[in-house]
């Protein structure tokens, strides 16, 4: 059965096409792909995995043609980053207003 394993970093992408036996699990296919050797920072206990952008468990059975994706941790959510930046801007503006009144 033909499947693929993908992992993407901002500067580098990993794509491995594999022929694996029937009834392989997601974890077995990941181990066969050698992605964990190439990227030792990946930890299957921490990093989430999915099939076609849908989260899945490591013991899920893989089917013909599926693409297993390993997801990296995002440092902070974009919405939280914008909210934090907005809050800093409001505090800075308030300080400037208070200083200009003095």
DSSP file (Angstrom, degrees, kcal/mol; ACC not computed):
  #  RESIDUE AA STRUCTURE BP1 BP2  ACC     N-H-->O    O-->H-N    N-H-->O    O-->H-N    TCO  KAPPA ALPHA  PHI   PSI    X-CA   Y-CA   Z-CA
    1    1 A X              0   0    0      0, 0.0    19,-3.0     0, 0.0     2,-0.5   0.000 360.0 360.0 360.0 140.7    0.0    0.0    0.0
    2    2 A X  E     +A   19   0A   0     17,-0.2    63,-3.3    15,-0.0     2,-0.3  -0.832 360.0 152.8-101.4 124.3    1.3    3.5   -0.9
    3    3 A X  E     -A   18   0A   0     15,-2.6    15,-3.3    -2,-0.5     2,-0.3  -0.877  27.5-139.0-138.4 170.2    1.3    6.3    1.7
    4    4 A X  E     -Ab  17  67A   0     62,-2.2    64,-3.3    -2,-0.3     2,-0.4  -0.960   1.0-151.4-134.7 155.7    3.2    9.4    2.4
    5    5 A X  E     -Ab  16  68A   0     11,-2.3    11,-2.4    -2,-0.3     2,-0.4  -0.992  18.6-173.9-125.0 130.6    4.6   11.2    5.5
    6    6 A X  E     +Ab  15  69A   0     62,-2.9    64,-2.3    -2,-0.4     2,-0.3  -0.955  13.6 170.9-129.6 147.6    5.1   14.9    5.6
    7    7 A X  E     -Ab  14  70A   0      7,-2.0     7,-3.1    -2,-0.4     2,-0.4  -0.952  15.1-161.1-150.2 132.5    6.6   17.4    8.1
    8    8 A X  E     -A   13   0A   0     62,-0.6     2,-0.3    -2,-0.3     5,-0.2  -0.962  11.2-179.5-126.6 134.4    7.2   21.1    7.4
    9    9 A X        -     0   0    0      3,-3.6     3,-0.1    -2,-0.4    -2,-0.0  -0.759  47.6-100.6-113.0 165.9    9.4   23.7    9.0
   10   10 A X  S    S+     0   0    0     -2,-0.3     3,-0.1     1,-0.2    -1,-0.0   0.856 122.2  25.2 -57.0 -34.2    9.6   27.3    7.9
   11   11 A X  S    S+     0   0    0      1,-0.2     2,-0.3    -3,-0.0    -1,-0.2   0.519 126.2  38.4-107.9  -8.1   12.8   26.7    5.9
   12   12 A X        -     0   0    0     -3,-0.1    -3,-3.6     2,-0.0     2,-0.4  -0.999  57.6-158.6-149.3 144.7   12.6   22.9    5.2
   13   13 A X  E     -A    8   0A   0     -2,-0.3     2,-0.5    -5,-0.2    -5,-0.2  -0.952   6.1-154.5-125.6 146.9   10.1   20.3    4.2
   14   14 A X  E     +A    7   0A   0     -7,-3.1    -7,-2.0    -2,-0.4     2,-0.4  -0.983  17.5 169.3-120.3 127.1   10.1   16.6    4.5
   15   15 A X  E     +A    6   0A   0     -2,-0.5     2,-0.5    -9,-0.2    -9,-0.2  -0.964   4.6 178.5-139.1 120.7    8.1   14.3    2.2
   16   16 A X  E     -A    5   0A   0    -11,-2.4   -11,-2.3    -2,-0.4     2,-0.5  -0.985  14.3-156.4-126.3 123.6    8.6   10.6    2.1
   17   17 A X  E     -A    4   0A   0     -2,-0.5     2,-0.3   -13,-0.2   -13,-0.2  -0.862  24.1-176.6 -97.0 129.8    6.5    8.3   -0.2
   18   18 A X  E     -A    3   0A   0    -15,-3.3   -15,-2.6    -2,-0.5     2,-0.6  -0.936  31.4-143.9-130.9 148.9    6.4    4.7    1.2
   19   19 A X  E     +A    2   0A   0     -2,-0.3     2,-0.3   -17,-0.2   -17,-0.2  -0.969  37.6 174.9-105.2 116.4    5.1    1.3    0.2
   20   20 A X        -     0   0    0    -19,-3.0     3,-0.1    -2,-0.6     4,-0.1  -0.823  33.2 -95.2-123.4 158.7    4.0   -0.3    3.5
   21   21 A X    >   -     0   0    0     -2,-0.3     3,-0.7     1,-0.1    -1,-0.1  -0.278  52.1 -89.0 -67.0 158.4    2.3   -3.5    4.4
   22   22 A X  T 3  S+     0   0    0      1,-0.2    -1,-0.1    39,-0.0    41,-0.1  -0.260 108.9  29.9 -61.0 155.4   -1.5   -3.6    5.0
   23   23 A X  T 3  S+     0   0    0     39,-0.4    -1,-0.2     1,-0.2     2,-0.2   0.733  80.6 154.6  64.6  27.9   -2.8   -2.9    8.5
   24   24 A X    <   -     0   0    0     -3,-0.7    38,-2.9    38,-0.3    -1,-0.2  -0.562  37.7-130.1 -78.5 149.7    0.1   -0.6    9.5
   25   25 A X  B  >  -E   61   0B   0     36,-0.2     4,-2.2    -2,-0.2    36,-0.2  -0.543  23.7-107.2 -92.7 166.3   -0.5    2.0   12.2
   26   26 A X  H  > S+     0   0    0     34,-1.9     4,-2.4    31,-0.3    33,-0.2   0.920 121.1  51.3 -56.5 -46.0    0.3    5.7   11.9
   27   27 A X  H  > S+     0   0    0     31,-2.4     4,-2.4     1,-0.2    -1,-0.2   0.900 108.0  51.4 -61.9 -42.0    3.2    5.2   14.3
   28   28 A X  H  > S+     0   0    0     30,-0.3     4,-2.3     1,-0.2    -1,-0.2   0.913 110.6  48.3 -62.3 -42.4    4.6    2.3   12.4
   29   29 A X  H  X S+     0   0    0     -4,-2.2     4,-1.6     2,-0.2    -1,-0.2   0.907 110.2  51.8 -65.2 -41.0    4.6    4.3    9.1
   30   30 A X  H  X>S+     0   0    0     -4,-2.4     5,-0.7     1,-0.2     4,-0.7   0.927 110.2  49.3 -60.5 -44.1    6.2    7.3   10.9
   31   31 A X  H ><5S+     0   0    0     -4,-2.4     3,-0.9     1,-0.2    -2,-0.2   0.905 110.4  50.8 -61.5 -41.8    9.0    5.0   12.2
   32   32 A X  H 3<5S+     0   0    0     -4,-2.3    -1,-0.2     1,-0.2    -2,-0.2   0.795 102.3  61.9 -65.5 -28.3    9.5    3.5    8.7
   33   33 A X  H 3<5S-     0   0    0     -4,-1.6    -1,-0.2    -3,-0.2    -2,-0.2   0.701  96.6-137.0 -74.4 -18.8    9.8    7.0    7.1
   34   34 A X  T XX5 +     0   0    0     -3,-0.9     4,-2.0    -4,-0.7     3,-0.5   0.606  63.4 131.4  70.6  12.7   12.9    7.9    9.2
   35   35 A X  H 3>< +     0   0    0     -5,-0.7     4,-2.3     1,-0.2     7,-0.2   0.847  69.6  56.3 -63.2 -32.5   11.5   11.4    9.8
   36   36 A X  H 34 S+     0   0    0     -6,-0.5    -1,-0.2     2,-0.2     6,-0.2   0.769 107.0  49.2 -71.4 -24.5   12.3   11.0   13.5
   37   37 A X  H <4 S+     0   0    0     -3,-0.5     3,-0.5     1,-0.1    -2,-0.2   0.900 113.9  44.5 -76.6 -43.5   15.9   10.3   12.6
   38   38 A X  H  < S+     0   0    0     -4,-2.0     2,-0.4     1,-0.3    -2,-0.2   0.838 125.5  33.3 -70.3 -33.2   16.2   13.4   10.4
   39   39 A X    ><  +     0   0    0     -4,-2.3     3,-2.1    -5,-0.2    -1,-0.3  -0.726  67.4 174.9-124.6  80.5   14.3   15.6   12.9
   40   40 A X  T 3  S+     0   0    0     -3,-0.5    -1,-0.1    -2,-0.4    -2,-0.1   0.672  73.5  72.4 -64.2 -15.8   15.3   14.4   16.4
   41   41 A X  T 3  S+     0   0    0     -3,-0.1    -1,-0.3     2,-0.0     2,-0.3   0.677  75.5 101.2 -71.9 -15.8   13.4   17.3   18.0
   42   42 A X    <   -     0   0    0     -3,-2.1     2,-0.4    -7,-0.2    30,-0.1  -0.529  52.6-174.6 -70.4 132.4   10.1   15.5   17.0
   43   43 A X    >>  -     0   0    0     -2,-0.3     4,-3.3     1,-0.1     3,-1.9  -0.963  19.9-155.1-131.6 113.7    8.5   13.7   19.9
   44   44 A X  T 34 S+     0   0    0     -2,-0.4    14,-0.1     1,-0.3    -1,-0.1   0.689  96.5  60.6 -65.2 -16.8    5.5   11.6   19.2
   45   45 A X  T 34 S+     0   0    0      1,-0.1    -1,-0.3     3,-0.1     3,-0.0   0.702 121.4  23.4 -78.0 -19.5    4.4   12.0   22.8
   46   46 A X  T <4 S+     0   0    0     -3,-1.9    -2,-0.2     2,-0.1     2,-0.2   0.797 107.9  74.8-111.0 -52.0    4.3   15.8   22.3
   47   47 A X  S  < S-     0   0    0     -4,-3.3     2,-0.2     1,-0.1    25,-0.1  -0.429  76.2-129.5 -71.5 137.5    3.8   16.5   18.6
   48   48 A X        -     0   0    0     23,-0.4    23,-2.8    -2,-0.2     2,-0.3  -0.500  20.2-155.8 -82.4 155.3    0.3   15.9   17.2
   49   49 A X  E     +DC  56  70A   0      7,-0.5     7,-2.3    21,-0.2     2,-0.3  -0.918  13.5 174.7-129.1 157.1   -0.2   13.9   14.0
   50   50 A X  E     -DC  55  69A   0     19,-2.4    19,-3.3    -2,-0.3     2,-0.5  -0.950  30.3-125.6-151.7 171.4   -3.0   13.8   11.4
   51   51 A X  E >  S-DC  54  68A   0      3,-2.4     3,-1.0    -2,-0.3    17,-0.2  -0.985  95.4 -16.1-124.4 117.8   -4.1   12.4    8.2
   52   52 A X  T 3  S-     0   0    0     15,-1.6    -1,-0.1    -2,-0.5    16,-0.1   0.930 130.5 -50.0  50.2  52.7   -5.1   15.1    5.6
   53   53 A X  T 3  S+     0   0    0      1,-0.2     2,-0.5    -3,-0.1    -1,-0.2   0.576 114.7 114.1  68.6  13.6   -5.3   17.8    8.2
   54   54 A X  E <  S-D   51   0A   0     -3,-1.0    -3,-2.4     0, 0.0    -1,-0.2  -0.968  72.2-116.1-116.0 121.3   -7.5   15.8   10.6
   55   55 A X  E     +D   50   0A   0     -2,-0.5     2,-0.3    -5,-0.2    -5,-0.3  -0.187  41.2 176.3 -55.6 142.9   -6.0   14.9   13.9
   56   56 A X  E     -D   49   0A   0     -7,-2.3    -7,-0.5     4,-0.0     2,-0.2  -0.919  28.9-104.0-143.0 167.3   -5.5   11.2   14.5
   57   57 A X    >   -     0   0    0     -2,-0.3     3,-1.5     1,-0.1   -31,-0.3  -0.607  28.6-118.6 -93.9 156.4   -4.1    8.8   17.0
   58   58 A X  T 3  S+     0   0    0      1,-0.3   -31,-2.4    -2,-0.2   -30,-0.3   0.766 113.1  54.5 -64.9 -26.2   -0.8    6.9   16.6
   59   59 A X  T 3  S+     0   0    0    -33,-0.2    -1,-0.3   -34,-0.2     2,-0.1   0.366  80.9 119.7 -92.2   7.3   -2.5    3.6   16.8
   60   60 A X  S <  S-     0   0    0     -3,-1.5   -34,-1.9     1,-0.1     2,-0.3  -0.454  70.3-111.9 -70.0 143.8   -5.0    4.4   13.9
   61   61 A X  B     -E   25   0B   0    -36,-0.2     2,-0.3    -2,-0.1   -36,-0.2  -0.562  27.8-133.0 -78.3 139.1   -4.7    2.1   10.9
   62   62 A X        -     0   0    0    -38,-2.9   -39,-0.4    -2,-0.3   -38,-0.3  -0.706  19.0-155.1 -94.1 143.3   -3.4    3.7    7.7
   63   63 A X    >   -     0   0    0     -2,-0.3     3,-1.9     1,-0.1   -41,-0.0  -0.770  35.7 -67.4-116.8 162.6   -5.2    3.2    4.4
   64   64 A X  T 3  S+     0   0    0     -2,-0.3   -61,-0.2     1,-0.3    -1,-0.1  -0.146 115.6   7.0 -48.6 129.9   -4.0    3.3    0.7
   65   65 A X  T 3  S+     0   0    0    -63,-3.3    -1,-0.3     1,-0.2   -62,-0.2   0.436  89.5 145.4  80.7   1.0   -3.0    6.8   -0.5
   66   66 A X    <   -     0   0    0     -3,-1.9   -62,-2.2   -64,-0.2     2,-0.6  -0.351  42.6-139.2 -75.2 154.1   -3.2    8.6    2.9
   67   67 A X  E     -b    4   0A   0    -64,-0.2   -15,-1.6    -2,-0.1     2,-0.5  -0.956  11.4-152.9-114.6 115.5   -0.9   11.4    3.8
   68   68 A X  E     -bC   5  51A   0    -64,-3.3   -62,-2.9    -2,-0.6     2,-0.4  -0.763  14.3-162.0 -89.0 128.8    0.4   11.3    7.4
   69   69 A X  E     -bC   6  50A   0    -19,-3.3   -19,-2.4    -2,-0.5     2,-0.5  -0.933  10.8-153.9-117.4 133.6    1.2   14.8    8.7
   70   70 A X  E     -bC   7  49A   0    -64,-2.3   -62,-0.6    -2,-0.4     2,-0.4  -0.913  18.4-148.2-103.3 130.3    3.4   15.6   11.7
   71   71 A X        -     0   0    0    -23,-2.8   -23,-0.4    -2,-0.5     2,-0.2  -0.808   2.0-143.2-104.6 137.4    2.6   19.0   13.2
   72   72 A X        -     0   0    0     -2,-0.4     2,-0.2   -64,-0.2   -30,-0.0  -0.628  32.4 -95.8 -92.9 157.0    5.1   21.2   14.9
   73   73 A X        -     0   0    0     -2,-0.2     2,-0.5     1,-0.0    -1,-0.1  -0.477  30.6-136.6 -71.9 138.4    4.2   23.3   18.0
   74   74 A X        -     0   0    0     -2,-0.2     3,-0.1     1,-0.1    -1,-0.0  -0.856  13.3-135.3 -94.7 129.3    3.2   26.9   17.3
   75   75 A X  S    S-     0   0    0     -2,-0.5     2,-0.3     1,-0.2    -1,-0.1   0.894  80.2 -13.9 -55.8 -45.6    4.9   29.2   19.8
   76   76 A X  S    S-     0   0    0     -3,-0.1    -1,-0.2     0, 0.0     2,-0.1  -0.986  80.8 -91.8-154.2 154.8    1.7   31.2   20.4
   77   77 A X     >  -     0   0    0     -2,-0.3     4,-2.3     1,-0.1     3,-0.3  -0.400  32.6-127.8 -67.4 138.9   -1.6   31.6   18.7
   78   78 A X  H  > S+     0   0    0      1,-0.2     4,-2.4     2,-0.2     5,-0.2   0.877 110.5  53.8 -54.4 -39.3   -1.8   34.4   16.2
   79   79 A X  H  > S+     0   0    0      1,-0.2     4,-2.4     2,-0.2    -1,-0.2   0.916 109.4  48.0 -62.9 -41.7   -4.9   35.8   17.8
   80   80 A X  H  > S+     0   0    0     -3,-0.3     4,-2.5     2,-0.2    -1,-0.2   0.878 109.6  53.3 -65.5 -37.7   -3.1   35.9   21.2
   81   81 A X  H  X S+     0   0    0     -4,-2.3     4,-2.3     2,-0.2    -2,-0.2   0.924 111.2  45.5 -63.5 -44.3    0.0   37.6   19.6
   82   82 A X  H  X S+     0   0    0     -4,-2.4     4,-2.8     2,-0.2    -2,-0.2   0.912 112.6  50.9 -65.7 -41.6   -2.2   40.3   18.1
   83   83 A X  H  X S+     0   0    0     -4,-2.4     4,-2.4     2,-0.2    -2,-0.2   0.909 110.9  49.0 -62.5 -41.6   -4.1   40.8   21.4
   84   84 A X  H  X S+     0   0    0     -4,-2.5     4,-2.2     2,-0.2    -1,-0.2   0.923 112.5  47.2 -63.4 -44.7   -0.8   41.1   23.3
   85   85 A X  H  X S+     0   0    0     -4,-2.3     4,-2.1     1,-0.2    -2,-0.2   0.901 112.2  50.6 -63.5 -40.9    0.5   43.6   20.8
   86   86 A X  H  X S+     0   0    0     -4,-2.8     4,-2.3     2,-0.2    -2,-0.2   0.907 109.7  50.3 -63.2 -41.9   -2.7   45.6   20.9
   87   87 A X  H  X S+     0   0    0     -4,-2.4     4,-2.4     2,-0.2    -2,-0.2   0.908 109.9  50.1 -63.8 -42.4   -2.6   45.7   24.7
   88   88 A X  H  X S+     0   0    0     -4,-2.2     4,-2.5     1,-0.2    -1,-0.2   0.901 110.2  50.8 -62.2 -40.0    1.0   46.9   24.7
   89   89 A X  H  X S+     0   0    0     -4,-2.1     4,-2.4     2,-0.2    -2,-0.2   0.903 110.0  49.4 -65.1 -40.9    0.0   49.7   22.3
   90   90 A X  H  X S+     0   0    0     -4,-2.3     4,-2.3     2,-0.2    -2,-0.2   0.908 112.1  48.0 -64.7 -41.9   -2.9   50.8   24.5
   91   91 A X  H  X S+     0   0    0     -4,-2.4     4,-2.4     2,-0.2    -2,-0.2   0.921 112.2  49.4 -64.0 -43.8   -0.7   50.9   27.6
   92   92 A X  H  X S+     0   0    0     -4,-2.5     4,-2.2     1,-0.2    -2,-0.2   0.914 111.8  48.4 -61.8 -43.3    1.9   52.9   25.7
   93   93 A X  H  X S+     0   0    0     -4,-2.4     4,-2.2     2,-0.2    -1,-0.2   0.888 110.8  51.2 -65.1 -39.5   -0.7   55.3   24.4
   94   94 A X  H  X S+     0   0    0     -4,-2.3     4,-2.4     2,-0.2    -1,-0.2   0.918 109.7  49.6 -64.7 -42.7   -2.1   55.8   27.9
   95   95 A X  H  X S+     0   0    0     -4,-2.4     4,-2.4     1,-0.2    -2,-0.2   0.908 110.8  50.1 -61.8 -41.5    1.3   56.5   29.4
   96   96 A X  H  X S+     0   0    0     -4,-2.2     4,-2.1     2,-0.2    -1,-0.2   0.890 110.3  50.0 -64.8 -39.2    2.0   59.1   26.6
   97   97 A X  H  X S+     0   0    0     -4,-2.2     4,-1.3     2,-0.2    -2,-0.2   0.922 111.9  47.8 -64.3 -43.7   -1.4   60.8   27.3
   98   98 A X  H  X S+     0   0    0     -4,-2.4     4,-0.9     1,-0.2    -2,-0.2   0.889 112.3  49.3 -65.4 -38.8   -0.6   60.9   31.1
   99   99 A X  H  < S+     0   0    0     -4,-2.4     3,-0.4     1,-0.2    -1,-0.2   0.865 108.0  53.5 -68.6 -35.8    2.9   62.3   30.4
  100  100 A X  H  < S+     0   0    0     -4,-2.1    -1,-0.2     1,-0.2    -2,-0.2   0.768 104.1  56.5 -71.7 -24.5    1.6   65.0   28.1
  101  101 A X  H  <        0   0    0     -4,-1.3    -1,-0.2     1,-0.2    -2,-0.2   0.778 360.0 360.0 -74.1 -26.5   -0.9   66.2   30.7
  102  102 A X     <        0   0    0     -4,-0.9    -1,-0.2    -3,-0.4    -2,-0.2   0.479 360.0 360.0 -75.1 360.0    1.9   66.8   33.2
